[in-house]
Amino acid sequence: MEDGILPYHRDYEEGVIGAVIDEPRLYDDVSAVLKYQDFYVERHQWIFAMIGDMREGGIPVELVTLRQCLEDAGELDNAGGSGYLAYLAGNAFFEENLGYYVGIIKDDSLMRGVWRRGAEIMKAVEKKEGWEKIDGIIEKLSGAHVEERGDNPVPVSARDLADMPPPASLWADIIYPGCIVQLNSEPGAGKSTLAYNICALGASGKPFLDVPFSKRLKSLYVDLETPRFLRKNKIELICGELPGDFYIVDGIELRRDFNYLLRLCRRGRYDLLVLDTQSRVLAMEKENDNSEANYLAGLLRRIANETGSAILLIHHSTKGEEGKAVYRGRGASAIAGAVDVVVNLDALGDDVLKLSVVKHRIQGSNPKLLLRKAGEDRFEPCPDQGGGEEPGFAIYQAQDAVIALLSQSLVPLRTGEIAEAIEKELGVNRKTLNRALSRLAQAGKIRKSKKGHYEIRRVQGWDNGTDE
């Protein structure tokens, strides 16, 4: 197989390089997707790499300075010469179309990797190489369609580990940045509508179920369930508007479209990525195959780690309540084992639902929320129905009040002093207050200075668990 028949778009490469020469600020967006090795034409590799070095060294990227830097490095001829640089600058793509061409160049690069690995296998077979070598090539081929890392992880000694606070909840001690949540329920219970409420109200800056969001959320909803003609009306019914930071896309499959989805989340800087439903987006060949599930969970973890987005998986549960609550989701148990938070949504009656956290890696507790359907596509907090279920909403108010009280105090406060101030303000009982103190201490937002005394935990750049 000759390189000449490998896929590439020379004119697209020229237009992208030209755009970066004309508008150096575009380098940051382009380099988030492309490395210099992704360009097929060698002279484009030299030019793109030099622009990166100039940006890193604080050298202004202009046609004259770019030419001079290439000449000083002895690479001007490799880059095509002065005339070629001027040609590229004169054939730049417009910024609004740049993302399209960058995506095609990346796809070309990934496909060339696949083809080259395939050629290596054919040559190894022809030469009757040992199976160990062929297996190694096949292993590399199996991951060739996945974008390579731009950096390599560096080991850190335990004594050098940073003092990092736990992530601040985006909503209700359930949604956290960079963490994966699985929401399970039987079909028709309302899990998709619940996710629409989180995205719509989060983007509008309005609380959901009386629980505020820690910031306005920018969300990307991969919706393979809701008919297109229902989406607009559904969002308007939920929040009375069409918020600009609520984005919807369909037709995504994780394995096939991983690189595209990763690029999308990097560029969009979404706070929350919703995949509805898990089974359709993951598109597993065998739903109960834990080996395949672990591979796909690894792709999800890469998106969460590399973009900082929270990921919410909407998933169907098995019928009935047999087995452990954390494995209520249908299919391979490896997904539930890999995520950070597992939530089950159960119908307690015609209109009353219970949201139960059954796995929580961040704070180790299992909050529960009772909610009631309040008309089409909306929910409201539901008080205890007399069955001993805890409503779960007062604790969020108590936590906010504790944080506010301790933030204003210059000295640690005794539990009794905190209770006296907050019980009067909110009317919460002592049991709820004690739970609020315990959860805040577990999350690292407050600390016990001594027995029965609490103070705000202050860490550089973070003192109250918010993103401010």
Secondary structure, DSSP 4 states (H G I P E B T S, - for coil): --GGGS---HHHHHHHHHHHHH-TTHHHHHHTT--GGG-SSHHHHHHHHHHHHHHHTT----HHHHHHHHHHTT-TTTTTHHHHHHHHHTTPPPHHHHHHHHHHHHHHHHHHHHHHHHHHHHHHHHTT--HHHHHHHHHHHHTTTSPPPSS------GGG----PPPPPSBTTTB-TT-EEEEEE-TTSSHHHHHHHHHHHHHHT--BTTBPBSSPPPEEEEESSS-HHHHHHHHHHHHSS--TTEEEE-S--HHHHHHHHHHHHHHHT-SEEEEE-HHHHH--SSTT-HHHHHHHHHHHHHHHHHH--EEEEEEEBPSSS-S-GGG-BSS-THHHHHSSEEEEEEE-SSSEEEEEEEEETTT----EEEEEE-STT-EEE----SSS----SHHHHHHHHHHHHHHH-SS-EEHHHHHHHHHHHH---HHHHHHHHHHHHHTTSEEEEETTEEEE--BTTBSSSS--
